[in-house]
Amino acid sequence: MQKIHNNLFQFEDLPLTQLSHTFAESYIWHAEGMDKQIATYDLVIRDMPQNRNYMVASGLEEVVYYLQKFSFTKQEVDFLVAGGLIPKKFAKYMLNLRFTGELRALPEGTIFFPGEPIFRVTAPIIEASLLEIFFFNVAVSNILFTTKASRLRSASRVLPVSSGLQRSQSFESGFKGLRALYICGVQEGGIFPAFIKKYNLKQPEYLLNGQHLFIKSFDNELMAFEKMVKYYGERASFMIDTYHFDTGLKNAMQVAKEMKKRGQTLRYVCIDGGDLNSLTRKARRILDKNNLHEVKILIAGNLDEYKIKKMVDAKLPADCYVSATEFSTVFDSPKLEAVYKIAELRDGTKIIPTAKLTPGKLSLPGRKQIFRKFEKGKMVGDIIGLENEKLGTPLLKTIMRNGKLVAKLPDLNGIKKYFDQQFKTIPEKLFALDKKVEYSVKISPKLQNLLEQVRKKHVS
């Protein structure tokens, strides 16, 4: 029977997702006696994504999960041998391969900028190198979502924004999006029981929305509304624009008034089409006129942070926004230029700093740290320096040492709390959605000097 892959963090044969030439390089290092060299690699985002002024680190939990399980099965190694990527005499080494190195990382929820190491791996060169594609995937698939979710939060100010798995590229992608929304305090995740179960969160009081498909399954709209309330009472809400907005609002108000007589409250009505600005204002006006002030309005319909900000700024009387497709596909800026570059080699006591010197693709040498400066509780500038410098608050934390987890990773609520603290330190100017705003990221003089040493060695 075919095995069903149901773990959202890993699928069978994941070690083989590495590029073919990486296995060849690993064999050469081993054959040349270089496999004991200790390499330090940095995972960075090279350029600021379009329409962004900051990014939010994410994916550490996934990285640790993988590094703890990092290994090759006999079937995987036999496959590499059969393909001519490695010789049989290298198979034993591959079968015994485990992650034995050190991992330093930005805690999930940390604000960061291009060129700053998100993950820093120090390990025997073969171990460190075989992580390349995995790190690319983790960085891109998580950071895109947390950064987008953070923008939804700043755009909506204090109002909740909801999203889901609709139109996401996969269930894994959809869950990572939900995770990002939860971390950034935008959505509680309560509309997806599987999400609550996976992350062992407290089950909420689910609010249940009668969708268009549910409404159309009954003979008429009013009957559908009444059935929803009959079985779920105050937890029920429904869309009011399935057939005609005016009729839908009228039917919703009839149900709301009947509920009120029974001492109940209709909490929400949902509008997801048409001129959201005029329909929302009309709905609020008519609800208030009928003494239904307590009924809130949820609006949807291809919303993103740009549209939401305009609505909030215009004081649209909406109580909750839904961003589905635009969030789950990160439609406005769906790519990250992630790079994983070797920064140092240590061969016994010999230390060899390395850097890529290609114009526009420069990487920095040495074991580095990010130092952050604050003024009045707000971030004012970062310095990328060598790890033993003292230039501000260090951001990279030691997570694993000798292949073992040495830091206690927070649960999802802990990450959310940490992000809340981080969010408060972001300068207001960086929340701009429609213009680029620069944040100071400098290289320390010592690191700059080390870079020049590398340049002098390799450029005649």
C-alpha positions as CSV (number, residue, x, y, z in Angstrom):
1,M,0.0,0.0,0.0
2,Q,1.3,3.5,-0.8
3,K,2.4,5.4,2.2
4,I,0.4,8.6,2.8
5,H,2.5,11.6,3.8
6,N,0.7,13.5,6.4
7,N,3.4,15.4,8.2
8,L,3.4,19.1,7.2
9,F,7.1,19.5,8.0
10,Q,8.6,16.6,6.2
11,F,8.0,14.1,3.5
12,E,9.7,10.8,2.8
13,D,13.0,11.1,0.8
14,L,13.5,14.8,1.8
15,P,17.3,14.4,2.0
16,L,17.2,13.7,-1.7
17,T,15.8,17.1,-2.6
18,Q,19.3,18.4,-2.5
19,L,20.9,19.3,-5.9
20,S,22.7,16.4,-7.6
21,H,26.1,18.2,-7.7
22,T,26.0,18.7,-3.9
23,F,26.4,14.9,-3.5
24,A,29.3,14.9,-5.9
25,E,31.0,17.8,-4.0
26,S,30.5,15.9,-0.8
27,Y,32.2,12.8,-2.1
28,I,35.2,14.9,-3.4
29,W,35.6,16.6,0.0
30,H,35.6,13.2,1.6
31,A,38.0,11.7,-0.9
32,E,40.4,14.6,-0.5
33,G,40.3,14.4,3.3
34,M,38.5,17.7,3.7
35,D,35.4,16.3,5.4
36,K,36.7,17.2,8.9
37,Q,36.9,20.9,8.0
38,I,34.4,22.9,9.9
39,A,32.4,25.2,7.7
40,T,30.2,28.2,8.7
41,Y,27.3,29.0,6.4
42,D,24.9,31.9,6.5
43,L,21.3,31.9,5.3
44,V,20.4,35.4,4.3
45,I,17.8,37.2,2.1
46,R,19.9,39.1,-0.4
47,D,17.4,41.9,-1.3
48,M,14.4,43.5,0.2
49,P,11.3,42.0,-1.5
50,Q,9.2,44.3,-3.6
51,N,6.8,46.6,-1.6
52,R,8.4,45.7,1.7
53,N,10.4,47.7,4.3
54,Y,11.2,44.9,6.7
55,M,10.8,41.1,7.1
56,V,9.8,38.8,9.9
57,A,11.9,35.7,10.7
58,S,10.1,32.4,10.7
59,G,10.7,28.7,10.2
60,L,13.0,27.9,13.1
61,E,10.8,25.2,14.5
62,E,10.8,23.5,11.1
63,V,14.6,23.7,10.9
64,V,15.1,22.1,14.3
65,Y,12.6,19.4,13.4
66,Y,14.6,18.5,10.3
67,L,18.1,18.8,11.8
68,Q,17.2,16.4,14.6
69,K,16.0,13.8,12.0
70,F,18.7,14.5,9.4
71,S,19.9,11.2,8.0
72,F,19.9,9.0,4.8
73,T,18.3,5.6,4.7
74,K,19.9,2.6,2.9
75,Q,17.3,2.9,0.1
76,E,18.2,6.6,-0.4
77,V,21.9,5.9,-0.4
78,D,21.5,3.0,-2.8
79,F,19.5,5.3,-5.1
80,L,22.4,7.8,-5.1
81,V,24.9,5.0,-5.9
82,A,22.7,3.6,-8.7
83,G,22.5,7.1,-10.2
84,G,26.3,7.5,-10.3
85,L,26.2,10.5,-7.9
86,I,28.4,8.7,-5.3
87,P,30.5,5.6,-5.4
88,K,29.8,2.6,-3.2
89,K,32.8,3.3,-1.0
90,F,31.2,6.6,0.1
91,A,27.9,4.9,1.0
92,K,28.9,3.9,4.5
93,Y,29.8,7.5,5.3
94,M,26.4,8.7,4.0
95,L,24.6,6.1,6.1
96,N,26.2,7.3,9.3
97,L,25.7,11.0,8.5
98,R,23.9,13.0,11.2
99,F,23.8,16.7,12.1
100,T,26.5,17.2,14.7
101,G,27.0,21.0,14.4
102,E,25.9,24.3,15.8
103,L,22.8,26.3,14.8
104,R,22.4,29.9,15.6
105,A,19.3,31.7,14.5
106,L,17.0,34.6,14.8
107,P,14.1,33.7,17.1
108,E,10.8,33.3,15.2
109,G,9.1,36.7,15.1
110,T,12.3,38.8,14.9
111,I,12.3,41.8,12.6
112,F,15.2,41.6,10.1
113,F,16.6,43.1,6.9
114,P,18.5,42.0,3.8
115,G,22.1,40.7,4.3
116,E,21.5,39.7,7.9
117,P,22.0,36.0,8.7
118,I,18.7,34.4,9.6
119,F,20.3,31.0,10.3
120,R,24.0,30.4,10.9
121,V,25.2,26.8,10.7
122,T,28.7,25.7,11.8
123,A,29.3,22.0,11.1
124,P,31.6,19.6,9.2
125,I,31.5,20.9,5.6
126,I,29.5,18.0,4.2
127,E,26.8,18.2,6.8
128,A,26.5,22.0,6.4
129,S,26.5,21.9,2.6
130,L,23.7,19.3,2.4
131,L,21.3,21.6,4.1
132,E,21.3,24.2,1.3
133,I,18.0,23.6,-0.6
134,F,16.2,22.8,2.7
135,F,17.1,26.1,4.1
136,F,16.0,27.9,0.9
137,N,12.6,26.3,1.1
138,V,12.1,26.9,4.8
139,A,13.1,30.6,4.5
140,V,10.9,31.3,1.5
141,S,7.9,29.4,2.6
142,N,7.7,30.8,6.1
143,I,9.1,34.4,5.9
144,L,6.9,35.4,3.0
145,F,3.8,34.6,5.2
146,T,4.9,36.1,8.5
147,T,6.0,39.3,6.7
148,K,2.6,39.5,4.8
149,A,0.7,38.8,8.0
150,S,2.6,41.5,9.9
151,R,1.5,44.0,7.1
152,L,-2.1,42.9,7.5
153,R,-1.8,43.7,11.2
154,S,-0.4,47.1,10.7
155,A,-2.9,47.9,8.0
156,S,-5.9,46.9,10.0
157,R,-4.6,48.5,13.2
158,V,-6.6,46.8,15.9
159,L,-9.3,45.1,13.8
160,P,-9.1,41.3,13.2
161,V,-8.2,39.9,9.8
162,S,-9.2,36.4,8.9
163,S,-7.9,34.1,6.2
164,G,-7.8,30.4,5.4
165,L,-6.7,27.6,3.1
166,Q,-8.9,28.8,0.2
167,R,-6.8,29.0,-3.0
168,S,-3.5,28.3,-1.2
169,Q,-1.0,26.3,-3.4
170,S,-1.1,23.3,-1.0
171,F,-2.3,22.3,2.4
172,E,1.3,22.7,3.7
173,S,1.4,26.2,2.3
174,G,-2.0,27.0,3.7
175,F,-1.0,25.8,7.2
176,K,2.1,27.9,7.1
177,G,0.0,30.8,6.3
178,L,-2.3,30.2,9.2
179,R,0.7,29.7,11.5
180,A,2.0,33.1,10.3
181,L,-1.4,34.8,10.9
182,Y,-1.5,33.3,14.4
183,I,2.1,34.4,15.3
184,C,1.4,37.9,14.1
185,G,-1.8,38.2,16.1
186,V,-4.0,38.7,13.1
187,Q,-6.2,35.5,13.4
188,E,-6.6,33.0,16.1
189,G,-6.9,30.0,13.8
190,G,-10.1,28.9,15.3
191,I,-11.9,28.4,12.0
192,F,-9.7,25.3,11.3
193,P,-10.0,22.5,13.9
194,A,-7.0,20.7,12.3
195,F,-4.8,23.8,12.9
196,I,-5.9,23.9,16.6
197,K,-5.2,20.2,17.0
198,K,-1.8,20.3,15.3
199,Y,-0.4,23.1,17.5
200,N,-2.2,21.9,20.7
201,L,-4.0,25.2,21.1
202,K,-7.0,25.8,23.3
203,Q,-10.2,25.1,21.4
204,P,-12.1,28.3,20.9
205,E,-15.8,28.9,20.7
206,Y,-16.1,28.4,17.0
207,L,-18.2,31.0,15.2
208,L,-19.9,29.4,12.2
209,N,-20.6,31.2,9.0
210,G,-23.4,30.1,6.7
211,Q,-21.7,30.2,3.2
212,H,-23.3,30.7,-0.2
213,L,-23.3,26.9,-0.8
214,F,-25.2,26.3,2.4
215,I,-27.7,29.0,1.7
216,K,-28.4,27.8,-1.8
217,S,-29.1,24.3,-0.5
218,F,-32.4,25.4,1.0
219,D,-35.6,26.5,-0.7
220,N,-35.0,30.1,0.3
221,E,-32.5,32.3,2.0
222,L,-34.5,33.1,5.2
223,M,-35.0,29.3,5.8
224,A,-31.2,28.8,5.6
225,F,-30.5,31.6,8.1
226,E,-33.1,30.2,10.5
227,K,-31.7,26.7,10.3
228,M,-28.2,28.0,11.0
229,V,-29.4,29.7,14.1
230,K,-31.7,26.8,15.2
231,Y,-28.7,24.5,15.5
232,Y,-25.9,26.9,16.5
233,G,-27.6,29.8,18.2
234,E,-25.3,32.8,18.9
235,R,-22.4,31.0,17.2
236,A,-24.1,31.4,13.8
237,S,-23.5,34.1,11.2
238,F,-24.2,34.1,7.5
239,M,-23.4,35.8,4.2
240,I,-26.1,38.2,3.1
241,D,-25.3,38.8,-0.6
242,T,-26.0,35.3,-2.1
243,Y,-29.0,36.5,-4.1
244,H,-29.5,40.3,-3.5
245,F,-27.9,42.4,-0.8
246,D,-31.1,44.2,0.2
247,T,-33.1,41.0,0.6
248,G,-30.2,39.3,2.4
249,L,-29.9,42.1,4.9
250,K,-33.7,42.2,5.4
251,N,-33.7,38.4,6.1
252,A,-30.7,38.7,8.5
253,M,-32.4,41.4,10.4
254,Q,-35.6,39.4,10.8
255,V,-33.6,36.5,12.2
256,A,-31.6,38.9,14.5
257,K,-34.8,40.4,15.9
258,E,-36.2,37.0,16.6
259,M,-33.0,36.1,18.4
260,K,-33.1,39.3,20.4
261,K,-36.6,38.4,21.7
262,R,-35.1,35.1,23.0
263,G,-32.2,37.0,24.6
264,Q,-29.7,36.0,21.9
265,T,-27.4,38.0,19.7
266,L,-26.6,37.6,16.0
267,R,-22.9,38.4,16.1
268,Y,-22.0,38.8,12.4
269,V,-23.3,39.3,8.9
270,C,-20.8,38.8,6.1
271,I,-20.6,40.8,2.8
272,D,-18.1,39.4,0.2
273,G,-19.0,41.0,-3.1
274,G,-20.1,44.2,-4.8
275,D,-19.1,47.7,-3.7
276,L,-17.9,46.9,-0.3
277,N,-17.6,50.5,0.7
278,S,-21.2,51.5,0.0
279,L,-22.7,48.2,1.0
280,T,-20.9,48.1,4.4
281,R,-22.0,51.7,5.2
282,K,-25.5,50.9,4.1
283,A,-25.6,47.7,6.2
284,R,-24.4,49.6,9.3
285,R,-26.8,52.4,8.8
286,I,-29.8,50.1,8.4
287,L,-28.8,47.8,11.3
288,D,-28.4,50.7,13.6
289,K,-31.7,52.2,12.5
290,N,-33.3,48.9,13.5
291,N,-31.7,48.9,16.9
292,L,-29.3,46.1,15.9
293,H,-26.1,47.9,17.0
294,E,-24.6,44.7,18.3
295,V,-24.6,42.9,15.0
296,K,-21.1,43.2,13.6
297,I,-20.1,43.3,9.9
298,L,-17.4,41.1,8.3
299,I,-16.3,41.9,4.8
300,A,-14.4,39.9,2.3
301,G,-13.7,39.9,-1.5
302,N,-10.1,39.9,-2.7
303,L,-8.8,42.1,0.1
304,D,-5.2,42.7,0.9
305,E,-3.3,45.1,3.2
306,Y,-3.6,48.0,0.7
307,K,-7.4,47.8,0.4
308,I,-7.8,47.2,4.1
309,K,-5.7,50.2,5.0
310,K,-7.8,52.5,2.7
311,M,-10.9,51.2,4.3
312,V,-9.6,51.7,7.8
313,D,-8.4,55.2,7.0
314,A,-11.8,56.0,5.5
315,K,-13.4,54.8,8.8
316,L,-15.4,52.1,7.1
317,P,-17.8,50.6,9.7
318,A,-16.5,47.1,9.3
319,D,-15.5,44.9,12.3
320,C,-13.5,42.2,10.6
321,Y,-11.7,41.8,7.3
322,V,-11.0,38.6,5.3
323,S,-7.9,38.3,3.1
324,A,-7.9,34.9,1.4
325,T,-6.3,34.6,-2.0
326,E,-4.2,37.7,-1.7
327,F,-2.7,36.5,1.5
328,S,-2.4,32.8,0.8
329,T,-0.5,33.4,-2.5
330,V,1.4,36.5,-1.3
331,F,0.2,38.0,-4.5
332,D,1.9,41.4,-4.4
333,S,5.4,40.1,-3.7
334,P,5.7,36.3,-3.9
335,K,9.5,35.8,-4.1
336,L,12.5,36.0,-1.8
337,E,16.1,35.9,-2.9
338,A,17.4,33.5,-0.3
339,V,21.1,32.6,-0.4
340,Y,23.1,30.1,1.7
341,K,26.8,31.1,1.6
342,I,29.9,29.7,3.1
343,A,31.6,32.3,5.3
344,E,34.4,30.5,7.0
345,L,36.4,27.2,7.0
346,R,38.4,25.9,9.9
347,D,41.0,23.2,9.3
348,G,42.4,22.4,12.7
349,T,43.7,25.7,14.0
350,K,43.7,27.3,10.6
351,I,40.9,29.8,10.0
352,I,40.0,30.6,6.4
353,P,37.4,33.4,6.0
354,T,35.5,33.2,2.7
355,A,33.3,35.5,0.7
356,K,31.6,35.8,-2.7
357,L,32.9,38.9,-4.4
358,T,30.6,39.1,-7.4
359,P,29.2,42.6,-7.8
360,G,25.6,42.7,-6.7
361,K,26.0,39.3,-5.0
362,L,28.5,40.0,-2.3
363,S,28.6,37.8,0.8
364,L,30.4,38.5,4.0
365,P,33.1,36.4,5.6
366,G,33.6,35.2,9.1
367,R,31.3,34.1,12.0
368,K,29.0,37.0,12.3
369,Q,26.4,38.5,14.7
370,I,23.7,41.1,14.2
371,F,23.6,43.9,16.7
372,R,20.6,46.2,17.1
373,K,20.4,49.7,18.5
374,F,17.3,51.1,20.1
375,E,16.1,54.6,21.1
376,K,13.0,55.1,23.2
377,G,12.0,51.5,22.6
378,K,12.2,51.7,18.8
379,M,14.8,50.1,16.4
380,V,17.1,52.7,15.0
381,G,19.8,50.7,13.2
382,D,21.6,47.4,12.9
383,I,25.3,46.5,12.6
384,I,26.5,43.2,11.1
385,G,29.7,42.5,12.9
386,L,32.0,39.6,14.0
387,E,30.5,37.4,16.7
388,N,33.0,38.6,19.4
389,E,32.2,42.3,19.0
390,K,29.9,44.3,21.3
391,L,28.0,46.7,19.2
392,G,24.4,46.6,20.5
393,T,21.8,44.0,21.4
394,P,22.8,40.6,19.7
395,L,20.0,39.0,17.8
396,L,21.3,35.6,16.8
397,K,20.7,33.0,19.5
398,T,22.4,29.6,20.0
399,I,19.7,26.9,19.3
400,M,21.7,23.7,18.8
401,R,25.2,22.7,19.8
402,N,26.9,19.4,18.9
403,G,23.8,18.4,17.1
404,K,21.6,18.7,20.2
405,L,18.9,21.2,21.0
406,V,20.2,23.5,23.8
407,A,17.5,26.2,23.7
408,K,14.0,25.8,24.8
409,L,11.8,26.6,21.7
410,P,8.6,28.5,22.6
411,D,5.2,27.1,21.6
412,L,3.1,29.1,19.2
413,N,1.7,31.3,21.9
414,G,5.2,32.1,23.1
415,I,6.2,33.0,19.5
416,K,3.1,35.2,19.3
417,K,4.0,37.0,22.5
418,Y,7.6,37.6,21.3
419,F,6.4,39.0,18.0
420,D,4.0,41.3,19.8
421,Q,7.1,42.7,21.6
422,Q,9.0,43.0,18.3
423,F,6.1,44.7,16.6
424,K,6.1,47.5,19.1
425,T,9.8,48.3,18.3
426,I,9.2,48.8,14.6
427,P,9.5,52.5,13.7
428,E,6.2,53.9,12.3
429,K,7.9,54.8,9.0
430,L,8.5,51.1,8.2
431,F,4.8,50.4,8.1
432,A,4.4,52.4,4.9
433,L,2.7,50.3,2.2
434,D,3.2,52.5,-0.8
435,K,6.8,53.7,-0.6
436,K,10.3,52.4,0.2
437,V,11.7,53.5,3.5
438,E,15.3,52.7,4.4
439,Y,16.5,51.3,7.7
440,S,20.2,51.6,8.6
441,V,22.1,48.3,8.3
442,K,25.9,48.8,8.5
443,I,28.9,46.6,8.5
444,S,31.3,46.9,11.4
445,P,34.9,48.2,10.6
446,K,36.3,44.9,11.7
447,L,34.1,42.9,9.4
448,Q,34.8,45.3,6.6
449,N,38.5,44.8,7.2
450,L,38.1,41.0,7.0
451,L,36.2,41.4,3.8
452,E,39.1,43.4,2.3
453,Q,41.6,40.7,3.4
454,V,39.6,38.2,1.4
455,R,39.4,40.5,-1.6
456,K,43.1,41.1,-1.5
457,K,43.8,37.4,-1.4
458,H,41.6,36.5,-4.4
459,V,41.6,39.6,-6.6
460,S,44.9,40.5,-8.3
